[in-house]
Amino acid sequence: MHLAALDVLERVGVLVEDVGAMDILADGGCLVDRATHMVRIPGSVAKECLVSRLGLPGGGKKVIVGKDLLRIDL
């Protein structure tokens, strides 16, 4: 599921309507189409964000999300 989500973020992207958010994402390495407001997030950027936000030093890590166990392999 994790790899499928990364694939969608990179190939399809997400709709971002806020210009400031588009600027931040572009500065962070995302591909921004300002005409359509679509932002594609490369897998490397998404993985870096997970590592920095979750405090993961890399490698397979287990994170508790609510009552569920989530395994992230970076």
C-alpha atoms as an extended CHARMM CRD file, in Angstrom:
* protein
*
        74  EXT
         1         1  MET       CA              0.0000000000        0.0000000000        0.0000000000  PROA      1               0.0000000000
         2         2  HSD       CA              2.8530000000        2.3480000000        0.8550000000  PROA      2               0.0000000000
         3         3  LEU       CA              4.5120000000        1.8290000000       -2.5280000000  PROA      3               0.0000000000
         4         4  ALA       CA              1.1840000000        2.3010000000       -4.3380000000  PROA      4               0.0000000000
         5         5  ALA       CA              0.6460000000        5.6060000000       -2.5140000000  PROA      5               0.0000000000
         6         6  LEU       CA              4.1420000000        6.7840000000       -3.4620000000  PROA      6               0.0000000000
         7         7  ASP       CA              3.4240000000        5.8240000000       -7.0680000000  PROA      7               0.0000000000
         8         8  VAL       CA              0.1890000000        7.8480000000       -7.1330000000  PROA      8               0.0000000000
         9         9  LEU       CA              1.8760000000       10.8850000000       -5.5600000000  PROA      9               0.0000000000
        10        10  GLU       CA              4.6440000000       10.7510000000       -8.1570000000  PROA      10              0.0000000000
        11        11  ARG       CA              2.7140000000        9.8550000000      -11.3250000000  PROA      11              0.0000000000
        12        12  VAL       CA             -0.7290000000       11.3920000000      -10.7410000000  PROA      12              0.0000000000
        13        13  GLY       CA             -0.0760000000       14.0060000000       -8.0820000000  PROA      13              0.0000000000
        14        14  VAL       CA             -2.4150000000       15.9640000000       -5.8670000000  PROA      14              0.0000000000
        15        15  LEU       CA             -4.5080000000       19.0760000000       -6.4190000000  PROA      15              0.0000000000
        16        16  VAL       CA             -3.1150000000       22.0490000000       -4.5080000000  PROA      16              0.0000000000
        17        17  GLU       CA             -5.0650000000       25.2820000000       -4.8220000000  PROA      17              0.0000000000
        18        18  ASP       CA             -3.0060000000       27.4780000000       -2.5000000000  PROA      18              0.0000000000
        19        19  VAL       CA             -0.2720000000       29.3730000000       -4.3670000000  PROA      19              0.0000000000
        20        20  GLY       CA              1.9030000000       29.6090000000       -1.2650000000  PROA      20              0.0000000000
        21        21  ALA       CA              1.7140000000       25.8620000000       -0.7370000000  PROA      21              0.0000000000
        22        22  MET       CA              2.6620000000       25.3150000000       -4.3820000000  PROA      22              0.0000000000
        23        23  ASP       CA              5.7090000000       27.5590000000       -3.8800000000  PROA      23              0.0000000000
        24        24  ILE       CA              6.8090000000       25.5840000000       -0.8050000000  PROA      24              0.0000000000
        25        25  LEU       CA              6.3200000000       22.2540000000       -2.5770000000  PROA      25              0.0000000000
        26        26  ALA       CA              8.2170000000       23.4700000000       -5.6530000000  PROA      26              0.0000000000
        27        27  ASP       CA             11.0940000000       24.6650000000       -3.4650000000  PROA      27              0.0000000000
        28        28  GLY       CA             11.0960000000       21.2300000000       -1.8200000000  PROA      28              0.0000000000
        29        29  GLY       CA             11.6030000000       19.3990000000       -5.1040000000  PROA      29              0.0000000000
        30        30  CYS       CA              8.0410000000       18.7030000000       -6.2260000000  PROA      30              0.0000000000
        31        31  LEU       CA              6.8970000000       19.1540000000       -9.8010000000  PROA      31              0.0000000000
        32        32  VAL       CA              4.2570000000       21.8870000000       -9.8690000000  PROA      32              0.0000000000
        33        33  ASP       CA              1.9200000000       22.5890000000      -12.7850000000  PROA      33              0.0000000000
        34        34  ARG       CA              0.5640000000       26.0110000000      -11.9300000000  PROA      34              0.0000000000
        35        35  ALA       CA             -1.9750000000       25.9670000000      -14.7720000000  PROA      35              0.0000000000
        36        36  THR       CA             -3.7310000000       22.8510000000      -13.4540000000  PROA      36              0.0000000000
        37        37  HSD       CA             -2.6900000000       23.2380000000       -9.7940000000  PROA      37              0.0000000000
        38        38  MET       CA             -1.4350000000       19.6480000000       -9.8460000000  PROA      38              0.0000000000
        39        39  VAL       CA              1.6400000000       18.8190000000       -7.7850000000  PROA      39              0.0000000000
        40        40  ARG       CA              3.5880000000       15.6120000000       -8.3480000000  PROA      40              0.0000000000
        41        41  ILE       CA              5.6590000000       14.5160000000       -5.3940000000  PROA      41              0.0000000000
        42        42  PRO       CA              8.7210000000       12.4050000000       -6.2530000000  PROA      42              0.0000000000
        43        43  GLY       CA              9.1790000000        9.2890000000       -4.1330000000  PROA      43              0.0000000000
        44        44  SER       CA             12.4850000000       10.5800000000       -2.8130000000  PROA      44              0.0000000000
        45        45  VAL       CA             10.7930000000       13.7630000000       -1.5210000000  PROA      45              0.0000000000
        46        46  ALA       CA              7.9570000000       11.8030000000        0.1050000000  PROA      46              0.0000000000
        47        47  LYS       CA             10.4180000000        9.4140000000        1.7640000000  PROA      47              0.0000000000
        48        48  GLU       CA             12.5600000000       12.2970000000        3.0340000000  PROA      48              0.0000000000
        49        49  CYS       CA              9.4470000000       13.9180000000        4.4920000000  PROA      49              0.0000000000
        50        50  LEU       CA              8.4820000000       10.6930000000        6.2810000000  PROA      50              0.0000000000
        51        51  VAL       CA             11.9540000000       10.3580000000        7.7380000000  PROA      51              0.0000000000
        52        52  SER       CA             12.0610000000       13.9580000000        8.9490000000  PROA      52              0.0000000000
        53        53  ARG       CA              8.4800000000       14.0870000000       10.2880000000  PROA      53              0.0000000000
        54        54  LEU       CA              8.4420000000       10.6800000000       11.9590000000  PROA      54              0.0000000000
        55        55  GLY       CA             12.0200000000       10.8900000000       13.1490000000  PROA      55              0.0000000000
        56        56  LEU       CA             12.9690000000        7.6750000000       11.3830000000  PROA      56              0.0000000000
        57        57  PRO       CA             16.6830000000        7.2180000000       10.7980000000  PROA      57              0.0000000000
        58        58  GLY       CA             16.0170000000        4.9550000000        7.7890000000  PROA      58              0.0000000000
        59        59  GLY       CA             15.5950000000        1.2520000000        7.3160000000  PROA      59              0.0000000000
        60        60  GLY       CA             12.4620000000       -0.7080000000        8.1570000000  PROA      60              0.0000000000
        61        61  LYS       CA             10.7450000000        0.8940000000       11.1240000000  PROA      61              0.0000000000
        62        62  LYS       CA              7.5070000000        0.1770000000       12.9450000000  PROA      62              0.0000000000
        63        63  VAL       CA              5.2410000000        3.0700000000       13.8440000000  PROA      63              0.0000000000
        64        64  ILE       CA              2.0110000000        2.8710000000       15.8530000000  PROA      64              0.0000000000
        65        65  VAL       CA             -0.7950000000        4.8220000000       14.1650000000  PROA      65              0.0000000000
        66        66  GLY       CA             -3.8700000000        4.7350000000       16.3840000000  PROA      66              0.0000000000
        67        67  LYS       CA             -4.3950000000        1.0740000000       17.1800000000  PROA      67              0.0000000000
        68        68  ASP       CA             -2.6950000000       -0.1230000000       14.0090000000  PROA      68              0.0000000000
        69        69  LEU       CA              0.9160000000       -1.0450000000       13.4360000000  PROA      69              0.0000000000
        70        70  LEU       CA              2.4110000000        0.5130000000       10.3160000000  PROA      70              0.0000000000
        71        71  ARG       CA              5.6820000000       -0.7740000000        8.8930000000  PROA      71              0.0000000000
        72        72  ILE       CA              7.6190000000        1.6600000000        6.7540000000  PROA      72              0.0000000000
        73        73  ASP       CA             10.5430000000        0.4160000000        4.6920000000  PROA      73              0.0000000000
        74        74  LEU       CA             12.6470000000        3.3050000000        3.4660000000  PROA      74              0.0000000000
